[in-house]
């Protein structure tokens, strides 16, 4: 499953939507906040700004030192919430340990929450009424749809229960009539569970301690690899791609699978948020 190719198609579509908005006097603007000096986070934020520029979305980055206190970050979030020009706010994770991530996320206006992580947007997702959905799960669902993977009636296994991936993805799959099993660090005999799955999504990121091997996957299954592990100077996911790809009907590579889709969905959410706020056609 070529995430880069699908993401490129989505971005092409977004270009015309953004251009149409601009012709009506509406210019989508994404604001990111980076707290601290985490190099991986800097790289991710840079990639998001580059992608925004490619589709015509304006962006601004607010970099704060690692010792930023709660009051300072709160004041910045309030400023961005109140700035009518700003349509999307992204608070890059992880935050320094002195800051309560969930408390800070909750200070984002839900209509500008392009990561879909506020309790308001998560609650709407629970009721299948969400407009802004977490980007990685949304990207996974988009890949499944683009490759015509059968979801209704399928057995889906998610190896992850985080608020970023596992929990929202569970609700998205359930809304499309999949039977969903959530596995995590306390689950016993994960290979037995995955061996019966039609769809496997793995987002553990603890290789080599955890690897999805060919004996864990049934013939013809769809395998979505969300993890990024730095091994011997290169990037690999959770899945033994060389062996599992011989059994799977569809499989995402790492890199080039879910990663590009996550960024594409951030842009999608920014355009959607702009339309919600300004009444512009999407």
C-alpha positions in Angstrom: 0.0 0.0 0.0 1.8 3.1 -1.3 1.2 5.8 1.3 3.3 8.3 -0.6 1.3 7.9 -3.8 -2.1 8.2 -2.1 -0.9 11.1 0.0 0.2 12.9 -3.2 -3.2 12.4 -4.7 -4.9 13.8 -1.6 -2.5 16.8 -1.6 -3.3 17.4 -5.3 -7.0 17.6 -4.4 -6.3 19.9 -1.5 -4.5 22.3 -3.7 -7.6 23.0 -5.7 -9.8 23.3 -2.6 -7.3 25.8 -1.0 -7.2 27.8 -4.2 -11.0 27.9 -4.3 -11.0 29.2 -0.7 -8.4 31.9 -1.5 -10.5 33.1 -4.4 -13.3 33.7 -1.9 -10.9 35.6 0.4 -10.3 32.8 2.9 -6.7 31.7 3.4 -6.2 28.5 5.6 -3.5 29.0 8.3 -1.9 26.3 10.4 -0.1 27.2 13.6 2.3 24.7 15.2 3.8 24.9 18.6 7.1 23.2 19.4 8.3 23.1 23.0 11.9 22.1 23.6 14.7 20.9 21.4 13.7 17.4 20.5 15.4 16.8 17.1 12.8 14.3 15.9 10.0 16.7 16.7 11.8 19.5 14.9 12.0 17.3 11.8 8.3 16.3 12.0 7.2 19.9 12.4 9.4 20.9 9.5 7.9 18.3 7.3 4.4 19.4 8.2 5.2 23.0 7.2 6.8 21.9 4.0 3.7 19.9 3.1 1.4 22.8 4.0 3.3 25.1 1.7 3.0 22.5 -1.1 -0.8 22.7 -1.1 -1.0 26.5 -0.5 -1.8 26.5 3.3 0.0 29.2 5.2 1.7 28.2 8.4 3.5 29.6 11.3 5.7 27.9 13.9 6.0 28.9 17.5 9.1 27.5 19.2 9.3 27.7 23.0 12.2 26.6 25.2 12.1 23.3 27.1 11.7 25.1 30.5 8.4 26.8 29.3 5.9 26.9 32.1 2.2 26.1 31.9 1.1 29.8 32.1 3.3 30.8 29.1 2.0 27.9 26.9 -1.6 28.6 28.0 -1.2 32.3 27.0 0.1 31.3 23.6 -2.7 28.8 23.0 -5.3 31.4 24.1 -3.8 33.9 21.7 -4.0 31.4 18.8 -7.5 30.4 19.8 -8.6 34.1 19.6 -6.7 34.9 16.3 -9.3 34.6 13.6 -6.6 34.2 11.0 -5.5 30.9 12.6 -7.6 28.0 11.5 -5.6 25.0 12.9 -3.5 24.6 16.0 -1.1 21.7 16.4 0.8 21.2 19.7 3.7 18.9 18.8 4.1 15.9 21.1 5.9 14.9 23.2 5.9 17.9 25.6 8.6 18.3 28.3 7.8 16.2 31.3 7.0 19.3 33.4 4.0 20.0 31.3 0.7 18.0 31.4 0.1 17.2 27.8 -3.7 16.4 28.2 -4.2 19.6 30.1 -2.5 21.6 27.4 -4.4 19.9 24.6 -7.7 20.7 26.3 -6.9 24.4 26.0 -7.1 24.2 22.2 -10.4 25.4 20.7 -12.0 22.1 19.4 -12.8 23.8 16.1 -9.1 24.5 15.6 -7.9 21.1 16.9 -6.5 19.7 13.7 -5.0 16.7 15.6 -8.5 15.7 16.8 -7.2 15.1 20.4 -9.4 17.3 22.5 -12.0 15.5 24.6 -14.7 17.3 22.6 -13.5 15.8 19.3 -12.8 12.4 20.9 -16.3 12.4 22.3 -17.8 13.2 18.9 -15.8 10.4 17.4 -17.4 8.0 20.0 -20.8 9.0 18.7 -19.6 8.8 15.1 -20.1 12.5 14.6 -16.5 13.8 14.5 -15.4 16.4 12.0 -11.8 16.5 13.1 -10.3 13.0 13.6 -6.8 12.1 14.8 -4.6 12.1 11.7 -2.9 8.7 11.8 -6.2 6.7 12.3 -7.8 8.8 9.6 -4.9 8.1 7.3 -5.2 4.4 7.9 -8.9 4.4 7.1 -8.2 6.4 4.0 -5.6 3.8 2.8 -8.1 0.9 3.5 -10.7 2.7 1.4 -8.4 3.6 -1.4 -7.2 0.0 -1.7 -10.8 -1.3 -1.4 -10.0 -3.4 1.6 -13.2 -5.0 3.0 -13.9 -3.6 6.5 -17.6 -4.5 7.1 -17.7 -7.9 8.8 -13.9 -8.2 9.0 -12.0 -9.2 12.1 -9.6 -6.3 12.8 -6.8 -6.4 15.4 -5.1 -3.2 16.7 -1.9 -3.7 18.6 -2.0 -0.3 20.4 -4.4 1.4 22.8 -3.1 5.0 22.7 -5.2 8.1 22.2 -3.2 8.9 19.1 -3.8 5.6 17.3 -5.5 2.7 18.9 -8.5 4.1 20.6 -9.7 6.4 17.8 -9.0 3.7 15.2 -11.1 1.2 17.1 -14.1 3.6 16.9 -13.5 4.3 13.2 -13.4 0.6 12.3 -16.3 -0.2 14.6 -18.4 2.5 12.8 -17.8 0.6 9.6 -19.0 -2.7 11.0 -15.7 -4.4 11.7 -15.3 -6.7 14.7 -12.4 -5.1 16.6 -9.9 -6.5 19.1 -7.6 -4.1 21.0 -4.2 -5.7 22.0 -1.7 -4.0 24.3 1.2 -4.8 26.7 -0.9 -6.8 29.0 -2.6 -8.9 26.3 -1.7 -12.6 26.5 -0.9 -14.7 23.3 -1.1 -11.9 20.8 0.1 -14.3 17.9 -3.0 -16.4 18.5 -5.3 -13.3 18.2 -3.6 -11.8 15.1 -3.5 -15.2 13.3 -7.3 -14.9 12.9 -7.4 -11.3 11.8 -8.4 -10.0 8.4 -6.8 -6.6 9.2 -3.8 -6.1 11.5 -2.7 -2.7 12.6 0.5 -2.6 14.7 1.9 0.6 16.4 4.2 -0.7 19.1 7.6 0.7 18.2 9.7 -1.5 20.4 11.6 -3.5 17.9 13.5 -5.9 18.3 11.6 -6.8 21.5 8.3 -6.9 19.5 8.0 -8.0 15.9 5.0 -9.0 13.8 6.3 -12.2 12.1 4.8 -14.2 9.3 3.5 -16.9 11.6 1.3 -14.3 13.3 -0.5 -13.4 10.0 -3.0 -15.4 8.1 -2.9 -15.7 4.3 -4.5 -12.7 2.6 -4.6 -10.5 5.6 -4.1 -6.7 5.3 -1.2 -5.5 7.5 -0.8 -1.8 8.5 2.5 -0.9 10.1 2.4 2.4 12.0 5.6 2.1 14.0 9.0 3.7 13.3 12.1 2.1 14.8 15.6 3.3 14.2 17.7 0.1 13.6 21.3 0.0 12.3 21.0 3.5 10.9 17.7 2.9 9.0 14.0 3.0 9.7 11.8 -0.2 10.2 8.3 -0.8 11.5 6.9 -3.5 13.7 6.4 -5.9 10.9 8.9 -8.3 9.3 8.1 -6.9 5.9 10.1 -9.3 3.8 8.4 -12.4 5.2 4.9 -11.0 6.0 4.6 -9.5 2.5 4.6 -13.0 1.1 1.4 -13.8 2.9 -0.5 -10.5 3.1 -2.8 -9.2 0.4 -1.9 -5.7 1.3 0.9 -4.3 3.5 2.3 -0.8 4.2 6.1 -0.3 4.0 8.1 1.7 6.5 8.9 4.3 5.6 6.5 5.4 2.8 3.2 3.9 4.2 1.3 5.5 7.1 3.7 8.4 7.7 2.9 10.4 4.5 -0.8 9.7 5.1 -0.7 11.2 8.6 0.7 14.5 7.2 -1.9 14.5 4.4 -4.7 14.1 6.9 -3.3 17.0 8.9 -3.6 19.2 5.8 -7.1 17.7 5.2 -8.1 18.6 8.8 -6.7 22.1 8.4 -8.8 22.7 5.3 -11.9 21.2 7.0 -11.4 23.3 10.1 -11.1 26.4 7.9 -14.3 25.6 6.1 -16.1 25.0 9.5 -15.0 28.3 10.9 -15.3 30.5 7.8 -18.3 28.8 6.0 -16.2 28.3 2.9 -16.8 25.5 0.5 -14.5 22.5 1.2 
